Amino acid sequence: MKMKNKSIKSILIYTLISLAFASCVEKEISVSSPDSKNKVIFSLTDEGVPYYSILSEDEIIVSPSKMGFEFEETASMSEGFEVISTETNSVDETWEQPWGEFKQVQNNHNELVVHLKEKEAPHRSMDIIFRVFNDGVGYRYSFPEQPSLKELKISNELTEFNFVDEPEVWWAPVHSENSYYESFYRKSPLNQTDTINTPATFELKSGKYLAIHEANLTDFASMTLYNSEDNQYKSELVPWADGVKVYTEAPFETPWRTIIVAEEPGGLMTSTLMLNLNEPSEIEDLSWIEPSKYMGIWWGMHLGKYSWGQGEKHGATTENTKDYIDFAAAHGFDGVLVEGWNVGWDGDWTADGTAFSFTEPYPDFDLEEISEYAATKNVRLIGHHETAGAAKHYEKQMDDAFALYQKLGVNAVKTGYVNKYLDKKEWHDGQYGVRHYRKVIETAAKYNIMINNHEPVKGTGLQRTYPNLMTQEGGRGQEYNAWSADGGNTPEHTTVVPFTRMLSGPFDFTPGIFDFDYETPNGARVQTTLAKQLALYVVLFSPFQMASDLPENYVGKPEFDFVKQVPSIWADTKVLNAEIGEYATVVRKDWETEDWYLGAITDEKARNLQASLSFLEPGKKYQAIIYSDGKNANYKTNPTPVNITTKTVESTSVLDLSLQPGGGTAIRFSPL
């Protein structure tokens, strides 16, 4: 009854808005989702100003919001339009991913294309394309080729996102704290925010959840959201250093602006809307694209045990790398990442990346010998290209570097851009950065090389078109637990990112720390229990998944069996229960077998959760190997105790999960 009253209230509010709006509306056109739940209404005012609004189950999700663009040196395209014609189309297809959180993806939507033209000279044309899915809405602008739209400089995108009531929003700031998304998400009323990154996640007064983001970001500036008026965000494109937002010319299309709509937080996490709004793979032969479980000469640098540059503590030596390869091979890992192998790390490498060579190793690192040795062990050597933001310098060497790796059998590279700017002046997420990152992915594909991109532009589903873009950072990862002045990632951090950062795609968070007794100058710590580190392999998706601790810290630890067994790609994903910032229980089905895996995590509070096993195949019995927080486990005082138990379960079973402060539970279900 409560929800019904909210629905009636929503209809009344929308009716009032519509009546006020109706006196100036020239034309109103609508399109609904296949299940009729979500609906987009497009309208033009008498002045020819385009507006859109979105309803879900008769509730206003986005109230009437303006659309359009402003340009430098030419008149804006924001009013004076008339509707020339419309087109509608329906799609219901299923496509298969080469890797992902789902093997099969259903693309089921209804499309509306509105062809607009200015009534007055120069009679410019603009199309707006809406696609309405059962899990949300995507729309984009399309500008046909026309003489009056040559050499455009976009100064503003006028797209608005208006709300009837002030929602709560989980958000991260733009550039003020960090230029590549490595800030904590925080929760605030909308009107207490300024300019925020996407994905941004909203809880409406009715209890519905939304996420605003974008899809298919191609040769355009990244969209951020500016709180321009009460209960309103406006698209704010990330500019070039000269202030221009986008350089382009017709014909061109913008990225899709996306709004996921869900009844529960889990619906956000399992949405495939962004993937469906990207183009099918440009890579025909996908046989060389292989998800990975990897280890690396990495955590030791962050702890100060090793150095990236030359010297007594240099980590990337031939001997050390062979030891890592041996350990990886013995425990079933197929990759070893090596950082600090190449010339350029000595001194303050973050100040100027032009010292880096991507083909010349340090004298104590025999690249050819190591590559051959790794091949004999069936272990992939994962290359590393840190640029310190010197994008042009990297582009000059890319072909030679990737060709060298291809010759040596190295088919995966972790890239990095540790600098506030690219080439000392451009934002990572402006059009300049978008072009550079795309060039890296496309060039890598020519040499059959997979990319793990750190300090990136945010993900927008490009992995569908270029499946060699395996994973990205673009968030606060595990490394912050080694040196961050704020003490490291909070217990709640990983209960927020599945419903915020993770909506943009795979996250190379690098879980798997088993040793909690390391010392750091500022007291930074891993603020989880050991059981939660295991659960993160299920909760946080990445097709390149790392066992991030030093090899010696895994020796003799029975919990390491879970890390060795847990897959990195999944045939199916479900969220059993979740409250953003508090807890989450996620189950995933192995890509290759009938096994299922469960990960449950909590914030700093102990919790008792229930997990219904209805996702298991009815009539079958399964062995459940359960890794749960041990007696008196606590992320602050006693993180290591883990209880490992085995029981027989079936689809009618319900498990009680006891999560201790900062804790978790990880389970493998195997058919008997």
Secondary structure as UniProt FT lines:
FT   HELIX           2..22
FT   TURN            23..24
FT   STRAND          25..32
FT   TURN            34..35
FT   STRAND          38..45
FT   TURN            46..47
FT   STRAND          50..56
FT   TURN            57..58
FT   STRAND          59..66
FT   STRAND          69..71
FT   STRAND          81..96
FT   STRAND          104..118
FT   TURN            121..122
FT   STRAND          125..133
FT   TURN            134..135
FT   STRAND          136..143
FT   TURN            147..148
FT   STRAND          152..157
FT   STRAND          160..162
FT   STRAND          168..171
FT   TURN            179..180
FT   STRAND          186..189
FT   HELIX           190..192
FT   STRAND          195..196
FT   STRAND          200..203
FT   TURN            205..206
FT   STRAND          209..215
FT   STRAND          223..229
FT   TURN            230..231
FT   STRAND          232..237
FT   TURN            241..242
FT   STRAND          246..248
FT   STRAND          252..253
FT   STRAND          256..262
FT   HELIX           265..269
FT   HELIX           273..276
FT   TURN            287..288
FT   STRAND          292..297
FT   HELIX           299..303
FT   TURN            312..313
FT   HELIX           318..330
FT   TURN            331..332
FT   STRAND          335..338
FT   TURN            343..344
FT   TURN            349..351
FT   HELIX           353..355
FT   TURN            363..364
FT   HELIX           367..376
FT   TURN            377..378
FT   STRAND          380..386
FT   TURN            388..389
FT   HELIX           391..408
FT   STRAND          412..416
FT   TURN            423..425
FT   TURN            428..429
FT   HELIX           431..446
FT   TURN            447..448
FT   STRAND          450..453
FT   HELIX           462..464
FT   TURN            467..468
FT   STRAND          469..472
FT   TURN            478..479
FT   HELIX           480..483
FT   TURN            485..486
FT   TURN            491..492
FT   HELIX           493..496
FT   HELIX           497..499
FT   HELIX           501..504
FT   TURN            521..522
FT   HELIX           530..539
FT   STRAND          544..546
FT   HELIX           551..553
FT   TURN            554..556
FT   TURN            558..559
FT   HELIX           560..565
FT   STRAND          570..579
FT   TURN            580..582
FT   STRAND          583..590
FT   STRAND          596..602
FT   STRAND          607..612
FT   TURN            614..615
FT   TURN            618..619
FT   STRAND          622..629
FT   TURN            631..632
FT   TURN            635..637
FT   STRAND          642..649
FT   TURN            651..652
FT   STRAND          654..659
FT   TURN            661..662
FT   STRAND          664..671
//
